[in-house]
Structures are given as C-alpha cells and as structure tokens.
Amino acid sequence: MFSRINKKIIIVAVAAVSLASCSEYQKALKSEDMGKKYAMADSLYDSGKYRKSLKLWEQIVPSYRGKPQAERIMFLYADAHFQVEDYYLAGYQFDRFVSAYPDSEKTEEAQYKAALSYAELSPNYQLDQSETQKGLDQLQQFIAAYPESEYTEDASERIKELSIKMQKKSYEIAKGWHKIMEYPTAISALDDFISDYPGSPFREAAFFYKLDSQYQYGSKSINVLVRPRLEEALEMYETLTRYFPEGEYRAQADEIKLDIEKILENYS
C-alpha cells in the first residue's frame, strides 16, 4: 500500500513538473522578451529537446543579428536542425555560419557538419546522385581545409561510402545495356567504367560483363564478323583472368572461353 501511494505521488509530481515546463515554454513562445526566449531555447537545446528549441531559435535569430550573441545563436540554430535530421536546413545554416564567422572556434565543426548534412541527403544509388556528388565535394573540401581534424577519419570513411554509391550507379547503368542486349553500347559503357574507377569493388564484374557482351555480340554476328569479334572476346578473357585469376566470375568466364573456342573451330 505504501509503495503504491509513493508511486502515485511520484507520477503526480512528474506530471506537475511537466505541465509547469510546458506552461513556461508556451509563455516563452508568446513573450516579447528575447532574453527570456534565449534562456528557454538554450535550456531546451542543452536538454536535447531540439525541436522545441528550434521554434524559439527561429524567433530569436533575426533579433540578434549583428550582436555579440549572434555567433553562438547561429551555430546552435544550425545544430538543432542537424540534431533533428533536417539536413537540408542544417547544411544551409552551417554554410551561412561558416561564411559569416570564418574565424570562429566553431567553424571547423560547422564546416564538417555542413558536409555531413549533404552526405546524409544522398539517396538510393538508383536515384539521381546530385546530392551524393555535393556531399563528396563538401567532404573533400573539408579534408583539404582541415587535414589534421578530429573529424578527418570519419569524413574519409563517408567519402568512401559515397564514392562506392556513385560507382554502383555508373556500373549498373553500364550493366543495364548488357541486360537489354545492346552489346556494343554495353562494351563501351563498361570500358568507360573500368577506366574511370580503377579501384572499384565492381571492377571484376565490369570486366566480366564486358567479356560476356563481346561474346554475345560476336557469336550473333554475320559470318564474316564472328571470328574477329570472338577473338577480341578471348583477349578480354585473358585480361579478366590476369587481373582476377581466382575471381568470382572465373568459372563463368572459363565456360565462355570454351564455347568461343568451339565456335571458332567451325571457322578454321
């Protein structure tokens, strides 16, 4: 019984505090006192209530432009957007901060979070990759500006992630030509991919589908063109197996080679 009473008292007390807190927040929102708004926004931000703090920062920012407190307010305003994952506005506001306060002790962090915001906007590889490219550019600029930063390692990892996404997009487009049996276009697109991304994790697959495209193209050609095109496919096989002697596509490549050799025997 005593335990139940204690629990009820605690619940009532918590509810009372919560209501009082909400009441104070509503008063601050409606108040004309910018100092009061500032204190409430600061308190909410510090306690992790970023969405509530944002509503107050939005009211505060115009009133403090050009004042000593503006630097801190603009950073917290940008960071509150970042914390609630509103990356469009976070990137924009951090960029504004960096432009307005290039010598601030917070500029490095702001520039990093701006870059990270654009990286977070990167969509699925199947969609337009403009935001991915912007994130890459921003992260690379950050590393160039702050090579010894505590954020450099993380920025480098994000660059790798975004680069692989860009590569996957390019690879899938090139491979798509193979899928719809547009073999000459596939060969050209895969060749460009291999040239553009020498260290890509999709490199072996690109070599294989280039080989298969040439094989399909050659074997379906008119008689006079079968031999030269299949001989070119054999050269592609040699390149693939030289770079990836025990690769994922070795068995399939070997089968293609055997079939090419059988076809060429008929053209001796």
ZAGUMI-533966 format. One record per residue: residue in one letter; x, y, z of N, C-alpha, C, O in turn. Coordinates in steps of 0.2 Angstrom, whole numbers, plus 2048, in hexadecimal, padded with zeros to 3 digits. Example, Ala and Ser with C-alpha at 12.3 -4.5 7.8 and 13.67 -1.06 7.14 Angstrom:
A8427E482783E7EA8278427F08278477EF82A S8407F58238447FB824840800827843806828 
//
This chain:
M8047FA80080080080080480680080380B7FC F80980680480E80C80581180D7FE8128137FC S8148087FB8178087F581380B7EF81580F7EB R80C8097EF80880B7EA8078137EB8068177E6 I8068157F180581C7F380B8207F080A8267ED N81181E7F28178217F08178227E88198277E6 K81581C7E581581D7DD8118227DB8128257D6 K80B8227DE8068277DC80882E7DD8078337D9 I80C82F7E280E8367E48148387DF81483D7DC I8188337DD81D8347D881A8367D181C83B7CE I8158327CF8128337C980F83A7C980F83E7C4 V80B83C7CE8088427CE80D8487CE80C84D7CB A8138477D281884C7D281B84D7CB81C8537C9 V81C8477C881F8487C181B84B7BC81D8507B8 A81484A7BD80F84D7B880F8547BA80E8587B5 A80F8567C080F85D7C28158617BF8148677BD V81B85E7C08218617BD8218627B68238677B3 S81E85D7B281D85D7AB8198627A981A8667A4 L8138637AC80E8687AB81186F7AC8108747A8 A8158707B18188767B381D8787AD81D87E7AB S8218737AB8268747A682387679F82587A79C C81D87279D81987479781787B79881787F793 S81487D79E81188379F81788979E81688E79A E81D8887A082288C7A082488D798826892796 Y82488779582688778E82188B78A82388F786 Q81B88A78B81688E78781689678981589A784 K81889778F81989E79181F8A178D81E8A778B A82489D78D82A8A07898298A178282B8A677F L82589C77F82389D77881F8A37768208A7771 K81B8A577B8168AB77A8198B177D8178B777B S81F8B17808228B77838258BB77E8288B9779 E8258C27808298C677C8308C777E8348CB77C D8328C47848388C478783D8C078483D8BA785 M8428C27808468BE77C84B8BB78184E8B5780 G84D8BE7878518BB78C84E8B478F8518AF790 K8488B57908448AF7938448A978D8458A478F K8428AB7878428A67828498A378184A89D780 Y84E8A77818558A478185789F78685989A785 A8558A178C85689D792853896792855891793 M84C89778F84889078F84B88C78984C88678A A84D88F78384F88C77D85688877F85788277E D85A88C78386188978586088378A86387E789 S85B88478E85987E79385787878F859872791 L85287978B84F87478785587078385586A782 Y85987478085E87177B86386D78086586777E D86587078586986C78A86686578C86A86178E S86086578D85C85F78F85A85A78A85785578B G85C85C78485B85877E85485977B852854777 K85185E77D84A85F77A84B864774848869774 Y84E86176F85086576984A86876584A86E763 R84486476483F86776083B86D76483A872761 K83B86C76A83887276E83C87876E83A87E76D S84387776F84887C76E848880768848886767 L84787C76284787F75C84188475B842889758 K83B88375E83688875D83888E76083689475E L83C88E76683E89476984489776584489D764 W84989376384E89675F84C89A75984E89F757 E84689775684489A7508418A17518428A674D Q83F8A275783C8A97598428AD75B8428B375B I8478AA75E84D8AE7618528B075C8548B675C V8548AC7578598AE7528598B574F85E8B874F P8538B774C8538BE7498548C374E8578C874C S8528C27548538C875985B8C875C85D8CE75E Y85F8C375B8668C475D86B8C57588718C4759 R8698C675186D8C774C8728CD74E86F8D274F G8788CC74D87D8D174E87F8D27558838D6757 K87C8CE75A87D8CF7618828CA7638838C575F P8868CB76888B8C676A8888BF76B88C8BA76A Q8828BE76D87F8B776E87E8B376887C8AD768 A87E8B776287B8B475C87F8AE75A87D8A9757 E8868AE75B88A8A97598888A275C88789D759 R8878A276388589C76687E89A76487D894763 I87989F76487289E76287289A75B86F89575A M87689D75687689A74F87889374F87688F74C F87D89275388088B75387B88675687A881754 L87888875C87388475F86D88375B86A87D75B Y86B88875886588775386788274E86287E74C A86D88374B86E87E74586F87774886D872745 D87287674E87387075186C86C75386C866753 A86887175586186E75785E86B75185B865752 H85E86E74B85C86B74586086474485C85F742 F86686474586A85E744868858748867853746 Q86685A74F86585575485E85275285C84C754 V85985674F85385374E85285074684D84E744 E85885074385984D73D85685073785484D732 D85585773885385B73385985D72F85B863730 Y85C85972B86285A728863860723868863722 Y85D86171F85D86671A85E86D71E86387171C L85B86E72385B87472786287572B86587A72B A86486F72D86A86F73187087172D87487572F G87086D72787686F72287687672087B87A720 Y87087971F86F88071D871885723875889722 Q86F88372987188872E87888773187B88C733 F87B88173088288073288688472C88B88772E D88488472688888872188888F72288C893722 R88289172588189972688689A72C8898A072C F88689673188A89773789189873589589C737 V89489373189B89372E89C89972B8A289C72B S89889B7268998A27228998A872789D8AC726 A8958A872C8948AE73089A8AE73689C8B3738 Y89C8A87388A18A873D8A78A373B8A889E73E P8AB8A57368B08A17348B68A07398B989B739 D8B68A473E8BB8A37438B98A174A8BC8A174F S8B389F74A8B089C7508B38957528B589274E E8B38947598B688E75B8B18887598B388275A K8AB88A7578A68857558A688474D8A287F74B T8AA88774A8AA8877428AB8807408A887D73B E8B187D7438B28767418AD8717418AB86D73D E8AA8717478A486D74989E86E74489B86A741 A89D87574389787773F899874737894872734 Q89F8757358A087372E89F86C72D89D869728 Y8A28687338A186173289A85F73289885A72E K89686273788F86073788B86273188685F72F A88D86772E88A86972888B86472288686271F A89186272289385C71D88F85671F88D85271A L88F85472588C84E72788484F72688184A724 S88185572687A85572587985471D87485071C Y87D85671987C85571287D84D71087A84B70C A88284A71488384371387D83F71587B83A712 E87A84171B87483E71D86E83E71886983A719 L86E84371486984470F86984070986583F705 S86F83C70987083870386B83270386A82F708 P8688326FD86282D6FC8658266FA86B8256FA N8608216F986181B6F786581B6F08648206EC Y86A8176EF86E8176E986A8186E286C81A6DD Q8648156E28608156DC85D81C6DA85B81D6D5 L85D8206DF85A8276DE86082C6DC86682A6DB D85E8326DA8638376D88688386DE8668396E4 Q86E8396DC8738396E18768406E287C8416E4 S8738456E087584C6E187784D6E887C8506E9 E87384B6ED87484C6F487A8486F687E84B6FA T87B8426F388183E6F58878426F388C8426F7 Q8878456ED88D8486EA88E84E6EE8948506F0 K8898526F188A8586F588D8566FB8928596FE G88B8506FE88E84E70589584C70489984E708 L8978496FE89E8476FD8A284D6FC8A784E6FF D8A08526F98A38586F88A485C6FE8AA85E700 Q89F85C7028A08607098A485C70E8A885F711 L8A485670E8A98527128B08527108B4853714 Q8B185270A8B88537078BB85A7098C085B70A Q8B685F7088B886670A8BA8667118BF86A713 F8B68637158B786371C8BE86071E8C2863722 I8C085A71B8C685771C8CC85B71A8D185C71D A8CB85F7148D08637128D18697168D786B717 A8CC86B7198CD87171E8CF86F7258D3873728 Y8CD8697278CF86772E8D286072E8CF85B730 P8D885F72B8DB85872A8DC8557318DC84F731 E8DD8597368DF85673D8D98567418D9855747 S8D385773F8CD8577438CB8517468CD84B743 E8C885174C8C584B74F8C084874B8BE84274C Y8BD84C7468B78497428BA84673B8B6843738 T8C084773A8C38457348C283D7328C083B72D E8C38397378C38327368BB8307348BA82C730 D8B78337388B08327368AE8347308AA83172C A8B083A72E8AF83D7278B28397228AE83871D S8B78367238BA83171E8B682B71D8B5829717 E8B38297228AF8237228A982471E8A682071A R8A682A71F8A082C71C8A182D71489D82C710 I8A78307138A983170C8A982A7088A7829703 K8AC82570C8AC81E7098A581C7078A4819702 E8A181D70C89A81A70C89681E70689381A702 L8978247058948287008978266F98938266F4 S89D8256F98A18236F389E81D6F089D81C6EA I89E8186F589B8116F38948126F089280E6EB K8908166F38898176F188981A6E98858186E5 M88E81F6E888E8226E289181C6DD88E81C6D7 Q8958186DF8988136DA89280E6D989280C6D3 K88E80C6DE8898076DD88480A6D88828066D3 K8828106D887E8136D48818136CC87D8116C8 S8878156CC88A8146C588B80D6C288980C6BC Y88C8096C788D8026C58867FF6C38867FB6BE E8818006C787B7FD6C58788006BE8747FD6BB I8798066BD8778096B687B8066B18788046AC A8818056B28858016AC8837FA6AC8827F76A6 K8827F66B187F7F06B18787EF6AE8767EA6AB G8747F46AF86E7F56AC86D7F46A58697F16A2 W8727F66A18737F569A8747EE6988717EC693 H8787EB69C8797E369B8727E069C8707DB699 K86E7E26A18687DE6A38637DF69D85F7DA69C I8637E569A85E7E56958617E468E85E7E5689 M8677E068E86A7DE68886C7E368386D7E167D E86E7E96868717EE6818797ED68287C7F1686 Y87B7E86808827E66818887EB67F88C7EC684 P8887EE67988D7F367888D7F967D8927FB67F T8877FB67F8868016848897FE68B88C80268E A8877F868C8897F56938917F56938947F7698 I8947F368E89B7F268E89E7F968F8A37FA692 S89C7FE68B89F80568C89E8086938A280A695 A89780769589680969C89A8066A189C8096A6 L89B7FF6A189F7FC6A68A67FD6A58AA7FE6AA D8A87FE69F8AF80169E8B18076A28B68086A5 D8AC80C6A18AC8126A48AD8126AC8B08156AF F8A880D6AE8A880C6B58AF80A6B88B180C6BD I8B18056B58B88026B78BD8076B78C28076BB S8BD80C6B28C28116B18C18166B78C68196B9 D8BB8186B88B981D6BD8BA81B6C48BC81F6C8 Y8B98156C68BA8126CD8BE80C6CD8BC8076CE P8C580E6CD8CA8086CD8CA8046D48CC7FE6D4 G8C88076D98C88036DF8C18016E28C08006E8 S8BC8016DD8B58006DF8B47F96E18B77F46DF P8B07F76E68AE7F16E88AA7ED6E38A97E76E3 F8A77F16DE8A37EE6D88A87ED6D28A57EB6CD R8AE7EE6D38B37ED6CD8B37E66CA8B27E66C4 E8B37E16CE8B37DA6CB8AD7D96C78AD7D66C2 A8A77DB6CA8A17DA6C78A07DE6C089E7DB6BB A8A37E46C08A37E86BA8A77E46B58A57E46AF F8AD7E16B78B17DE6B28AD7D86AF8AD7D66A9 F8AA7D46B48A67CE6B28A07D06AD8A07CD6A8 Y89C7D56AE8977D66AA8997DA6A38957D969E K89F7DD6A48A27DF69D8A47D96998A27D9693 L8A77D469C8A87CE6988A27CA6968A27C8690 D89D7CA69A8977C66988937CA6928907C768E S8937D16938907D568E8947D46878917D3682 Q89A7D368789E7D268189D7CB67E89C7CA678 Y89C7C768389B7C06818947BF67D8937BC678 Q88F7C26818887C267E8887C66778857C3672 Y88B7CB67788B7CF67188F7CC66B88C7CB666 G8957C966D8987C56688957BF6658947BD65F S8927BB66A88F7B46688887B66648867B1660 K8857BC66487F7BD6618807C165B87B7C3657 S8867C26598887C66538877C264C8877BC64D I8887C66478887C364088E7BF6408937C1643 N88F7BA63C8947B563B89B7B963B8A07B763E V89B7BE6378A27C16358A57C463C8AB7C663C L8A07C66408A27CA6468A37C664D8A57C8652 V8A17BF64C8A17BB6528A87BA6558A97BB65B R8AD7B86508B47B76538B77BD6568B97BC65C P8B77C36528BB7C86558B87CB65C8BB7CD661 R8B17CA65D8AE7CC6638AF7C76688B07C966E L8AF7C16678B07BC66C8B77BC66E8B97BA674 E8BC7BD6698C37BE66B8C47C36708C87C3675 E8C07C966F8C17CE6748BE7CD67A8C17CF67F A8B97C867A8B67C66818BB7C26858BC7C268B L8BF7BE6818C47BA6848CA7BE6878CC7BD68D E8CB7C46848D07C96878CD7CB68E8D17CC692 M8C77CD68E8C37CF6948C37CA6998C47CC69F Y8C37C46978C37BE69C8CA7BE69F8CB7BD6A5 E8CF7BF69B8D67BF69E8D77C56A38DB7C46A8 T8D47CA6A18D57D06A58D17CF6AC8D47D06B1 L8CB7CC6AC8C87CB6B28CB7C66B68CC7C76BC T8CE7C06B38D17BB6B78D87BD6BA8DA7BA6BF R8DB7C26B68E17C56B98E07C96BF8E47C86C4 Y8DB7CD6BF8DA7D16C58D77CD6CA8D87CF6D0 F8D37C96C98CF7C56CE8CF7BD6CC8CA7BA6CB P8D57BB6CD8D67B36CC8D17AF6D08D07A96CD E8D07B16D68CB7AC6DA8C57B06DC8C27AF6E1 G8C37B46D78BD7B96D98B67B56D98B67AF6D7 E8B17B96DB8AA7B76DB8A87B46D58A37B06D4 Y8AA7B76CF8A77B66C98AC7B16C58AA7B06BF R8B17AE6C88B57AA6C48B27A46C18B37A36BB A8AE7A06C48AB79A6C18A679C6BB8A67996B6 Q8A27A26BC89E7A46B68A27A66B08A17A56AB A8A87A96B28AC7AC6AD8AF7A66A98B07A66A3 D8B17A16AD8B479B6AA8AF7976A58B17956A0 E8A97976A78A47946A38A379869C8A2795697 I8A379F69D8A37A36978A97A16928A87A168C K8AF7A16958B57A06918B479968D8B5799687 L8B27946918B178D68D8AC78E6888AD78A682 D8A67916898A17926838A479667E8A3794678 I8A879B67F8AB79F67A8B079A6758B079B66F E8B47966798B87926758B578D6718B778B66B K8AF78A6738AB78666F8A87896698A8786664 I8A678F66A8A37936648A879465F8A7794659 L8AE7966628B479865D8B67926598B9793654 E8B678C65C8B87866588B47856528B678364D N8AE7886528AA78764C8AB78C6478A978C641 Y8B07916498B27966448B97966428BC79B640 S8BC7906438C378F6428C478F63A8CA78E638 
//
